Amino acid sequence: MKLLTAQPNLVDQVRDAILQEIATGALAPGERLVQERIAESLGVSRQPVQQALALLLSQGVLRDAPGRRLIVAPLDADYVRQMYDLRAVIEGLAFSQAARQSADRAARQGPALIEAGRKAVASGLVPRMIAADMKFHAFMHELSGNSLIQPTLAPHLTYMQRVMGQVLIRDHKPRDVWEEHDQLLKAVAAGDADRAEALARAHITAAADFMIARLEEARNEPTPT
């Protein structure tokens, strides 16, 4: 982990740094997290680390273990399915409202996000791919004009990033979502709310199927001896 120097939102920065280590596999399921080590590696005091760990615990990324320890929680395929089922409904609403409210802005600003996403995939860097995906969806949430969409999804986005990271680091040929994103953008930019909603729901459902299939494959792999 690299040293963090900026003070604003330090707890969020620490949380994001820990989450990146988990999403990229540097911290594996079942691995213990030690406050002192994390604080030292990031160059911060224990207080923001303690708060960041509490956030990740509440978001299901960490789990309590005997001896007052915190460990990286195993991924739960059933929970992932339920989370994506919920997200499909909310994303459908977000994209349909974006088409109704902000088609012109989507047409102006959206192509740059598609280009950035494709470059992220080409880079092969997992954090960059996750960030590009999240930025595209956050843009659509903003365009929807519905101020409840982002805070409703927020408690689940951390877990989603963790799932995406775990799948991407294992996949030699990651599923390229940017053709789907491009089609979504075109529907929104055209003001076609019904098509945007249908595509968004299908996009999230396909992502869930892909993620869960990869998680099941990983769970069924023989343990190295």
N, C-alpha and C positions, 0 to 999 in steps of 0.2 A: 504494500500500500504506500502511496506517496503522501508527503506531508501536506496538511491543510493549513492555509495561512489566513484566509479571509474569515472574519468573525460573524458577519450577518448570516442568520440561518445555519449556524454551525451544527446544530443537532441534525438538521436535514442533510447536511453534507456528510456527517459521520454515518448516518443511516444509509445514505446512497453508496458510500464507500464500502460499508460492510455488505450491503446487498449485492454490489458488483462482485465482490469476492465469492459470494454464495452462488450467484447466477453463472459465473464463469467456471465454477467447480473448484476454485482455490480453497474454499471451505466446503467440505463434503457433508452430506446428511449424517447426522450422529456426531459430528465433530463439536467439541466444546469451544465456547467463546470465553476468553478471559479478558476482563475489562482492562487490566493493567497493560497487557500486551498490545491490545488495540490502541489504547491511548498513546502508548510509546511509539507505535508504528506510524500513527497519524500526526503525532506532535501536538496533541491536545490534552486537556485535563480529563480526569475520570468522569466528571459530571455530564458533559455532553455525550460521552460514550454510554453511560448508564441510561440516559434518557433515550438515546437511539436504540439501545437494546430493548428497552421497554416498548417502544413503538413496534419494532419488528416482532416482538413476542405477541403483542395485541393483534398484529396482522397475520399471524399464523406461520411466519417464516422461521421463528425460533420456538423452542419448546422447553418447558421446565424439566429438569432431570434430577435424580436423587443427589443429595449433598448440596442443595441450593445452587445447582449448576444450570447454565443455559446451553442448549445444543441446537444445531441446525436441524429443523424438523424434516422428517421424510416427506416426500411429495405424496399426496393423497389423490388418486385418480378420480374417486367419486366426488371429492370436493372440487377438483378442477372442472369436472363436467357441470356441476351445479353452478359454479361461478361463471362459466362461459354461457350457460343457458340464460342466466340473468343478464349477462353483458349483451347477448344477441338482441334481446328486447330493447335495452337502453340504447345500443348503437343504432338499431333500426329507427328509433325515434329521433336520435341526434342527426342522422343523415337525411331523413325526410324533412326535418325542420330546417336544416341547413339549405336544402334545395329550395324551400319556400322563402326563406329569409335572406339568403346571402349568395345567390347564384353568381352574381357578377364578381364578388370578391373571391369566390372559389375559383372562378376562371382566371382571375388575375394572379393570385398568389399560390394556388395549388400546384401548378406544374413544377415550381422550384422544389417543392417538397417531394414530388415523385422522383425528380432527378437526384436529389440528395439521398433518397432511399435506395435507388438503384446503385449509386456509388457506394453506399454502405454495404450492400450485399457483395459487390465486387471486391471490397476491401477484405472481406472475410473476418472482420473484427466484430465479435459478438456484442460488446457494449454499444458500438456504433450502430449496429443493426437494430438493437432494441430501442435505442434513443430515437432513431429515425421513425420507427413504427409508432412509438408513443407520441411523437411530435405531430405526425399526420392525423392521428385520431383526436388529439387535443385540439388541433386546428378546427376539425369538424365540430367538436363539442362547442367551441367558441362561436362558430358560425351559426349554430342552431338557435342561439339567443335564449336558450333555456338554462338559467343559472343553477338549476338543481342537478344537471347531468354530471358535471365534473365532480362535485362533492359526493354524489351518490356512488360513482365508480371509484373514487379515490381510495377507500379502504381495501379494494380488491386489486388495484393496479400494482402494488408492490409484489403481491403473490404472483400476479400474471407475469411480471418481469422475471421473477425467479423461475417460473415454468418455462418461459421462452428461452432463458439462458441455458437451463439444463438440457433442453432439447437441441438447441443450436450448437452447443459444444460437442455433442455426440454425433451430429449429422454431417457427413462428408458433403452432402449436396442438400443444403437447407431448402425448404419450400420457399420459392420466391413469391412473396405476396404482392409484389409491386405492380404486376399486371392487373390483379384484382383491385388494388388501390387506384390505379389509373382509370379503370372502368367505373369505380365508385365516384371518383372526382368528375368524370364526364357526365354522369347522371346528375350530380349535384349542380354542376355548372350549367347544365341544360334546364335546370328547374324542374326536373322530373322526380317529384317527391316519392311516388309509388315505387318507381324503379330503384331509386336510391335506398329506400327502406328494405326492399326485397334483397338487393345485392348485399347490403350491410349485414342482414341476418344470415344470409348464406355464407358470407365471408367469415363471420365469427364462428358459425357452426362447423365449417370446414377446418378452421384453425383448431377448434376443440378436438375434432376427430383425429387430426394429424398429431396434436400434442399428446393425446391420451394413448394413441397407438405407439408412439415412441416411448412413452413412459412404461407401457406394458412390456415392450420389447426389452427395455433396460432391466425391468424387474425379473424377467424370465431368463436373462443371461446367466450362464453358470458363473459362480464365484471363482476367481483365479485362485489356484492353489500354490 
